[in-house]
Amino acid sequence: MKTLVIYFSKTGTTKAVAEMIADRLGADTYQIEEAQPYTSADLDWNVPTSRANLEQGDDDSRPAYKGKLPDLSSYDQVIIGHPTWWGQPPRLIQTVIEHLDLSGKRLATFATSGGSTYVQAQTVMDRILDHPAPGCVLNNERDIVSWLTAIDF
C-alpha cells in the first residue's frame, strides 16, 4: 500500500510527527503551506480579533493554501495531520480537503496538541471527509507506533 502523509505545521511539532509516521510506513510527505503566512499576532488566541480566532470561529472560513496540491492517484492511503487550534483542525485543513480527490482512499487523521483531546477534531474531520476516519492526538513515537498498529496502517 502506497501512503502519503499530508500535514500542516506552524511550530514544527506536527511536521516532526508526520515525518516519524512517514519513516515508519515508508510513506511520502506533503507539507501544506498557507498562502498568507500566519504571524505570531495572527495566532494569538488571547486576542478575540486575531486572524486565527476569526477563522476558527467562522464555519465558512477557507484560508487559501500556497502552491499546487499533490496528485493522489498513485496513493492507496492518505494520512492527514494538523495541529489542534481551539480543539479543532485549522480551517486551512478544510480548504485543502475540499480540493483533493480522496475517493477510494483509505484515510486516517492525526493532530498534535499541548492539551486538547481529539474528540472535537475527530467530529470535524469526519464531517469534512464525509465518513469516519480513525484519528488521534500524537505527540511522541510511542503514541505513533501504538496508533499505527491499532488502525492497521
Salt bridges, closest charged atoms under 4 A:
GLU34 OE2 - LYS10 NZ 2.80
ASP42 OD2 - ARG51 NH1 3.48
GLU55 OE2 - ARG51 NE 2.97
ASP59 OD1 - ARG91 NH2 3.06
GLU98 OE1 - ARG62 NE 2.99
ASP143 OD1 - ARG142 NH2 3.92
